[in-house]
Amino acid sequence: MPVQYRSYLLRLWHTRVEGKRKWRISLQDSETGRTKKFANLDELVNCLKHDMNNIPASDFAEGQRQ
């Protein structure tokens, strides 16, 4: 059966860069275990958009595309 969803583990934590507190982000694909790290929210959102736009239409069952 084709994959009809994506599942991730999202981790957020603080770091200090040049004395300023910044958020760091990682996203782990639950299927592959691959982890991607991001310096900011924009990078995370762009990655998710890329992943969503690259799921082949044939992976969706008829009537379940939204």
N, CA, C and O atoms as a GROMACS GRO file, in nm:
protein
  264
    1MET      N    1   0.085  -0.119   0.000
    1MET     CA    2   0.000   0.000   0.000
    1MET      C    3   0.090   0.125   0.000
    1MET      O    4   0.186   0.132   0.077
    2PRO      N    5   0.060   0.221  -0.083
    2PRO     CA    6   0.142   0.342  -0.090
    2PRO      C    7   0.133   0.424   0.039
    2PRO      O    8   0.034   0.417   0.111
    3VAL      N    9   0.236   0.499   0.067
    3VAL     CA   10   0.238   0.587   0.183
    3VAL      C   11   0.144   0.703   0.158
    3VAL      O   12   0.156   0.772   0.056
    4GLN      N   13   0.049   0.726   0.250
    4GLN     CA   14  -0.047   0.834   0.233
    4GLN      C   15  -0.028   0.943   0.338
    4GLN      O   16  -0.111   1.034   0.349
    5TYR      N   17   0.077   0.934   0.414
    5TYR     CA   18   0.102   1.034   0.516
    5TYR      C   19   0.252   1.038   0.546
    5TYR      O   20   0.328   0.949   0.507
    6ARG      N   21   0.292   1.140   0.616
    6ARG     CA   22   0.428   1.152   0.666
    6ARG      C   23   0.419   1.172   0.816
    6ARG      O   24   0.328   1.239   0.865
    7SER      N   25   0.511   1.114   0.889
    7SER     CA   26   0.512   1.126   1.034
    7SER      C   27   0.652   1.166   1.078
    7SER      O   28   0.751   1.109   1.033
    8TYR      N   29   0.659   1.265   1.168
    8TYR     CA   30   0.787   1.319   1.212
    8TYR      C   31   0.788   1.334   1.364
    8TYR      O   32   0.683   1.350   1.427
    9LEU      N   33   0.906   1.330   1.421
    9LEU     CA   34   0.927   1.369   1.560
    9LEU      C   35   0.995   1.506   1.554
    9LEU      O   36   1.103   1.520   1.497
   10LEU      N   37   0.931   1.605   1.614
   10LEU     CA   38   0.981   1.742   1.615
   10LEU      C   39   1.044   1.770   1.751
   10LEU      O   40   0.983   1.745   1.855
   11ARG      N   41   1.167   1.821   1.750
   11ARG     CA   42   1.236   1.859   1.873
   11ARG      C   43   1.274   2.007   1.865
   11ARG      O   44   1.320   2.055   1.761
   12LEU      N   45   1.254   2.078   1.977
   12LEU     CA   46   1.288   2.220   1.987
   12LEU      C   47   1.373   2.240   2.112
   12LEU      O   48   1.344   2.182   2.216
   13TRP      N   49   1.478   2.322   2.101
   13TRP     CA   50   1.560   2.352   2.217
   13TRP      C   51   1.626   2.487   2.200
   13TRP      O   52   1.637   2.539   2.089
   14HIS      N   53   1.670   2.544   2.313
   14HIS     CA   54   1.739   2.674   2.313
   14HIS      C   55   1.890   2.655   2.310
   14HIS      O   56   1.943   2.561   2.368
   15THR      N   57   1.956   2.745   2.242
   15THR     CA   58   2.102   2.756   2.248
   15THR      C   59   2.137   2.903   2.264
   15THR      O   60   2.052   2.990   2.246
   16ARG      N   61   2.260   2.929   2.297
   16ARG     CA   62   2.308   3.068   2.303
   16ARG      C   63   2.407   3.090   2.190
   16ARG      O   64   2.503   3.015   2.174
   17VAL      N   65   2.382   3.193   2.112
   17VAL     CA   66   2.470   3.231   2.002
   17VAL      C   67   2.506   3.377   2.024
   17VAL      O   68   2.420   3.465   2.022
   18GLU      N   69   2.634   3.402   2.045
   18GLU     CA   70   2.683   3.538   2.071
   18GLU      C   71   2.604   3.604   2.184
   18GLU      O   72   2.568   3.722   2.176
   19GLY      N   73   2.578   3.527   2.289
   19GLY     CA   74   2.508   3.579   2.406
   19GLY      C   75   2.357   3.587   2.393
   19GLY      O   76   2.289   3.623   2.489
   20LYS      N   77   2.303   3.556   2.277
   20LYS     CA   78   2.158   3.562   2.256
   20LYS      C   79   2.100   3.421   2.252
   20LYS      O   80   2.160   3.329   2.196
   21ARG      N   81   1.984   3.405   2.314
   21ARG     CA   82   1.917   3.276   2.315
   21ARG      C   83   1.841   3.257   2.184
   21ARG      O   84   1.765   3.345   2.141
   22LYS      N   85   1.862   3.142   2.120
   22LYS     CA   86   1.796   3.113   1.993
   22LYS      C   87   1.735   2.973   1.999
   22LYS      O   88   1.785   2.884   2.067
   23TRP      N   89   1.627   2.956   1.927
   23TRP     CA   90   1.566   2.825   1.913
   23TRP      C   91   1.638   2.745   1.806
   23TRP      O   92   1.680   2.799   1.704
   24ARG      N   93   1.654   2.617   1.832
   24ARG     CA   94   1.704   2.523   1.732
   24ARG      C   95   1.596   2.417   1.714
   24ARG      O   96   1.516   2.391   1.805
   25ILE      N   97   1.595   2.356   1.597
   25ILE     CA   98   1.487   2.264   1.562
   25ILE      C   99   1.546   2.142   1.492
   25ILE      O  100   1.637   2.154   1.410
   26SER      N  101   1.492   2.024   1.525
   26SER     CA  102   1.524   1.905   1.446
   26SER      C  103   1.395   1.833   1.414
   26SER      O  104   1.297   1.839   1.489
   27LEU      N  105   1.396   1.765   1.302
   27LEU     CA  106   1.281   1.691   1.254
   27LEU      C  107   1.329   1.553   1.213
   27LEU      O  108   1.413   1.540   1.124
   28GLN      N  109   1.276   1.450   1.278
   28GLN     CA  110   1.317   1.313   1.247
   28GLN      C  111   1.203   1.241   1.176
   28GLN      O  112   1.092   1.235   1.228
   29ASP      N  113   1.232   1.186   1.060
   29ASP     CA  114   1.135   1.108   0.984
   29ASP      C  115   1.114   0.975   1.055
   29ASP      O  116   1.209   0.899   1.075
   30SER      N  117   0.990   0.946   1.095
   30SER     CA  118   0.965   0.824   1.172
   30SER      C  119   0.980   0.697   1.089
   30SER      O  120   1.001   0.590   1.145
   31GLU      N  121   0.971   0.708   0.957
   31GLU     CA  122   0.986   0.590   0.871
   31GLU      C  123   1.133   0.558   0.846
   31GLU      O  124   1.173   0.442   0.854
   32THR      N  125   1.212   0.659   0.816
   32THR     CA  126   1.352   0.635   0.779
   32THR      C  127   1.451   0.657   0.894
   32THR      O  128   1.563   0.607   0.890
   33GLY      N  129   1.409   0.733   0.996
   33GLY     CA  130   1.498   0.767   1.105
   33GLY      C  131   1.590   0.884   1.073
   33GLY      O  132   1.667   0.928   1.159
   34ARG      N  133   1.583   0.935   0.951
   34ARG     CA  134   1.667   1.046   0.909
   34ARG      C  135   1.629   1.174   0.985
   34ARG      O  136   1.511   1.206   0.998
   35THR      N  137   1.730   1.244   1.034
   35THR     CA  138   1.707   1.367   1.109
   35THR      C  139   1.763   1.486   1.032
   35THR      O  140   1.875   1.483   0.982
   36LYS      N  141   1.682   1.591   1.025
   36LYS     CA  142   1.725   1.717   0.964
   36LYS      C  143   1.725   1.822   1.074
   36LYS      O  144   1.636   1.823   1.159
   37LYS      N  145   1.824   1.911   1.072
   37LYS     CA  146   1.833   2.018   1.171
   37LYS      C  147   1.814   2.153   1.103
   37LYS      O  148   1.854   2.174   0.989
   38PHE      N  149   1.752   2.245   1.179
   38PHE     CA  150   1.718   2.377   1.125
   38PHE      C  151   1.759   2.485   1.223
   38PHE      O  152   1.750   2.467   1.344
   39ALA      N  153   1.803   2.597   1.169
   39ALA     CA  154   1.844   2.710   1.252
   39ALA      C  155   1.726   2.801   1.286
   39ALA      O  156   1.734   2.882   1.378
   40ASN      N  157   1.616   2.786   1.210
   40ASN     CA  158   1.500   2.873   1.236
   40ASN      C  159   1.373   2.810   1.180
   40ASN      O  160   1.376   2.711   1.107
   41LEU      N  161   1.261   2.870   1.217
   41LEU     CA  162   1.130   2.818   1.178
   41LEU      C  163   1.108   2.822   1.027
   41LEU      O  164   1.045   2.732   0.971
   42ASP      N  165   1.159   2.925   0.960
   42ASP     CA  166   1.142   2.935   0.815
   42ASP      C  167   1.205   2.815   0.743
   42ASP      O  168   1.147   2.763   0.648
   43GLU      N  169   1.323   2.772   0.789
   43GLU     CA  170   1.387   2.656   0.728
   43GLU      C  171   1.302   2.530   0.746
   43GLU      O  172   1.289   2.449   0.654
   44LEU      N  173   1.245   2.514   0.866
   44LEU     CA  174   1.158   2.398   0.893
   44LEU      C  175   1.037   2.399   0.801
   44LEU      O  176   1.005   2.298   0.738
   45VAL      N  177   0.970   2.512   0.793
   45VAL     CA  178   0.849   2.523   0.710
   45VAL      C  179   0.882   2.497   0.564
   45VAL      O  180   0.806   2.428   0.495
   46ASN      N  181   0.992   2.550   0.514
   46ASN     CA  182   1.032   2.525   0.375
   46ASN      C  183   1.058   2.377   0.351
   46ASN      O  184   1.022   2.325   0.246
   47CYS      N  185   1.119   2.310   0.446
   47CYS     CA  186   1.144   2.166   0.433
   47CYS      C  187   1.012   2.089   0.427
   47CYS      O  188   0.996   2.000   0.343
   48LEU      N  189   0.919   2.122   0.515
   48LEU     CA  190   0.790   2.054   0.516
   48LEU      C  191   0.713   2.079   0.386
   48LEU      O  192   0.651   1.988   0.331
   49LYS      N  193   0.717   2.202   0.338
   49LYS     CA  194   0.652   2.232   0.209
   49LYS      C  195   0.713   2.150   0.097
   49LYS      O  196   0.642   2.096   0.013
   50HIS      N  197   0.845   2.140   0.096
   50HIS     CA  198   0.914   2.061  -0.006
   50HIS      C  199   0.871   1.915   0.002
   50HIS      O  200   0.839   1.854  -0.100
   51ASP      N  201   0.869   1.859   0.122
   51ASP     CA  202   0.827   1.720   0.138
   51ASP      C  203   0.684   1.699   0.091
   51ASP      O  204   0.654   1.600   0.024
   52MET      N  205   0.595   1.791   0.126
   52MET     CA  206   0.454   1.777   0.088
   52MET      C  207   0.436   1.787  -0.064
   52MET      O  208   0.353   1.717  -0.121
   53ASN      N  209   0.513   1.873  -0.127
   53ASN     CA  210   0.500   1.891  -0.271
   53ASN      C  211   0.566   1.779  -0.351
   53ASN      O  212   0.546   1.770  -0.472
   54ASN      N  213   0.643   1.695  -0.286
   54ASN     CA  214   0.713   1.588  -0.356
   54ASN      C  215   0.660   1.449  -0.325
   54ASN      O  216   0.728   1.349  -0.349
   55ILE      N  217   0.538   1.442  -0.271
   55ILE     CA  218   0.471   1.313  -0.256
   55ILE      C  219   0.398   1.288  -0.388
   55ILE      O  220   0.310   1.365  -0.425
   56PRO      N  221   0.434   1.181  -0.459
   56PRO     CA  222   0.370   1.155  -0.588
   56PRO      C  223   0.218   1.140  -0.574
   56PRO      O  224   0.169   1.079  -0.479
   57ALA      N  225   0.146   1.196  -0.668
   57ALA     CA  226  -0.001   1.188  -0.666
   57ALA      C  227  -0.048   1.043  -0.661
   57ALA      O  228  -0.153   1.015  -0.604
   58SER      N  229   0.029   0.952  -0.720
   58SER     CA  230  -0.010   0.811  -0.720
   58SER      C  231  -0.006   0.750  -0.581
   58SER      O  232  -0.061   0.641  -0.560
   59ASP      N  233   0.059   0.818  -0.484
   59ASP     CA  234   0.064   0.768  -0.346
   59ASP      C  235  -0.066   0.792  -0.270
   59ASP      O  236  -0.085   0.740  -0.160
   60PHE      N  237  -0.156   0.870  -0.328
   60PHE     CA  238  -0.281   0.901  -0.261
   60PHE      C  239  -0.393   0.816  -0.320
   60PHE      O  240  -0.405   0.803  -0.442
   61ALA      N  241  -0.475   0.760  -0.232
   61ALA     CA  242  -0.592   0.684  -0.278
   61ALA      C  243  -0.696   0.782  -0.331
   61ALA      O  244  -0.706   0.895  -0.283
   62GLU      N  245  -0.771   0.739  -0.430
   62GLU     CA  246  -0.876   0.824  -0.486
   62GLU      C  247  -0.972   0.866  -0.375
   62GLU      O  248  -1.013   0.784  -0.294
   63GLY      N  249  -1.007   0.994  -0.371
   63GLY     CA  250  -1.101   1.045  -0.274
   63GLY      C  251  -1.036   1.090  -0.144
   63GLY      O  252  -1.104   1.148  -0.059
   64GLN      N  253  -0.906   1.067  -0.126
   64GLN     CA  254  -0.841   1.107  -0.002
   64GLN      C  255  -0.750   1.227  -0.022
   64GLN      O  256  -0.692   1.275   0.075
   65ARG      N  257  -0.735   1.276  -0.142
   65ARG     CA  258  -0.651   1.394  -0.167
   65ARG      C  259  -0.724   1.518  -0.119
   65ARG      O  260  -0.845   1.533  -0.141
   66GLN      N  261  -0.652   1.606  -0.055
   66GLN     CA  262  -0.712   1.730  -0.006
   66GLN      C  263  -0.627   1.847  -0.040
   66GLN      O  264  -0.661   1.961  -0.007
   0.00000   0.00000   0.00000
